[in-house]
Amino acid sequence: MAKRKAIPKYGTVMLGGIEYYRTRIEDADGKRVALYGRTREELYDKVEEAKRQIEECSFRRETPTVKEYCEKWLLMQSAHIRATTLLDYTSKVKNYIIKPLGHMYMADVTPDDIKLAVVPAAKKSESVYRSVNMLMKCIFYSAWDSHVIDENPTEKLSAKGGVPQKTKEALTDEQVILLLDSIKGLPPYVFVMLGLYAGLRREEILALKWDCVFLDVEAPYLSVRRAWHTEHNRPVILTELKTKAASRDVPLPKCLVECLKEAKEKSTSEYVVANSEGEPLSYTQFKRVWQYIVTRSTKERTYVRYVNGEKIKHTISPVLGEVAPHNGKVTYSMDFQVTPHQLRHTYITNLIYAQVDPKTVQYLAGHENSKITMDIYAKVKYNKPKELAAVVNGAFGQ
């Protein structure tokens, strides 16, 4: 037989001429509140439900939402990471963690909720997915370690995901010549030269000042000491670099020395690459500068034009050697595309082709981790079977 529940003998009170059973309990704030029922069983059920709600309320009060904990976690990180890193973390946490999960309580998040939350990141590049995956795990591990949650729902989250990135290809010597000929005398020329012949990152080039360029010494060089980034499209120059290894002195080849001397004679700014007012470029300004390269390539592109107030998309398919129909000064001279990072990759690749040892390549590239250098080194040096045939045959006495 089922055991009958023991119902307390509650007191009674007359309300509007009707007798009710009554009892008092403490709510989540410690205040005494009265509960009423027409029968003892009804009042008992109300008391049990009230206790459940009070426990739930106390639980919720002690358990933050995902949004609240993420904001707290970011604040804790701000004490020991770069400002640019914090901006990147904040953006990814907002878009990929708070957006899908922010309304939930930390203790309510399940492994399935986590898997659903990372679906949008999995549709992005592998690097974006890895970053979001890392942030998700760090945040929930921190909550578990601080006893905010009893179980970590990210424990079995797969590290694999994201769209594989295309292998970065260095520009050939012929492409370099064509690129430089196409933009000679145009705004991106100095930027491109610094990328190709000093291997600087975009943020290093756009933060470079003339006080770090030494052209009149026996062995000309430049010093990487600052980094560029933007906040709300406005340039911010930091003395805090990406890593300690990013701070380096880079010797300059003769072609770059001549380029920089010519640029310095014309310059009215303390920055090597500057806008018309002598200030560092904003993000939008940099994109406009880079368009000088894009518009001279045969890459198919779409423009938006307004005709009688109506938005119309216009796609062009440039033909190599032809003059742009709306700009007689532009000739489609490049049948390849170029990215800012590709300039740096070309510099590193050329060092490897020149038999420069990996540790020197690592220093000149500003790589903190030798694995990054060696991965590039291996892909560049050991991906040509014809060149390796003699090495392999020699090793086996053939």
Phi, psi and omega in degrees: 000143179290137181286127181284141179285142180276115182261124181300157175271093183286157173284166180239159179209146179266124177232115181062031178083006180243137180276130177236149169276143184221146171211168179234142176224164177269133178277187184295338179265005179085009179270145179278126178234148182262141175238145184231152176206149179287332177232164178295323179296318180297317180293322179299315179297322179294321179295316180297318179294319179296319179297319179298317180293323179294318178296319180296317180297317179296320179298314181296323181295326182275340183255116181286162172285166178299319180299314181297316183289323178299317180296321177294317181297316179299320178297320179294323180290331185300342182284341186220018174234160181296153179300320180292323177294319179297320178298318179295314178300314183300317180297314182291320178297318180296313187279327188248350180239305181293320183302311180275334188241351189306328182283344183276156173278144184307317184287346181269347185289128181254166175304324179294322177299320179296314181299321178291323183294328184272359179303312179300322180291328180293341178273353177267192181290163179301322182294320178295315180299315179301319181295314179295318178302314180298315181296317179301314181293318181297317183294312183284331174293319178300318179295320178293317181296331180266010178062026174283326176233154182273331180228147181264109183288352181263004188303323183251019179293126183291139178276351181269132179167171180093160180278124180303136180276146178293144178298129180289128178251134176286153175289143176283166178301320180295320180292323177299313180299316181295318179299310182295322177295324183289331185244010180306126179083001180258163185309322183278359189300310182295319177303312182297319179297319179294325178289317184286324189243001172229349174069023182285148172289161180304314183293336178281322179294314185286349176255357185290128177250159180296338180290351178249013179244118186245098186261339186255033177247169185301318177238092183305142180204169171231153179249130176270112184226352183224160178224142181259138166207171183237147173234117183055042177074000179262135182289139175230126181257122182250149173266355177268116184270173183303315176214171176296326181292340180293335177283111187203163175252123185248118177293147185251130175290161186305318182298324180284325177300313180297319178299314183289326177297317179295318180294323182293323179298327182269345188285141173242016183238159174280348179264142179292318175245115186221167175275185185295341180262005179083008181262162177297153183290144169279174180297317180297319179295321178296319179299322179293320178298316182292336180298335176301329179279314182301316184291346179261006178258168179269015179295129177293135182215158183242131177248155175250126178236152178252121178241115183054039178082357181261135181280118182235130177275135182233116181256133177241145177239088184301145177250130183306130177092345180278157177269140180300132185297332183253005179207100183295347180274351184252125175244136178284092189255352184237124178265029179216160178255155182228139173243156179305318182292333180297331177296313179296318180297324178294319178300311181296318180299318180294326176297318181293317177299331181276010177068024176291136184291151186304322181294323177291319177300317180301316180295310184295328179279343181075030178277125178283325183259123181294338180297322179299313180297314185291327177298315178294316182303314182294318182294323182282313189279329190244030180246019181236095184306322182299319181287333183273346184302315181295324180295312182295316180297323179295322182294330182252018173067032180250000000 
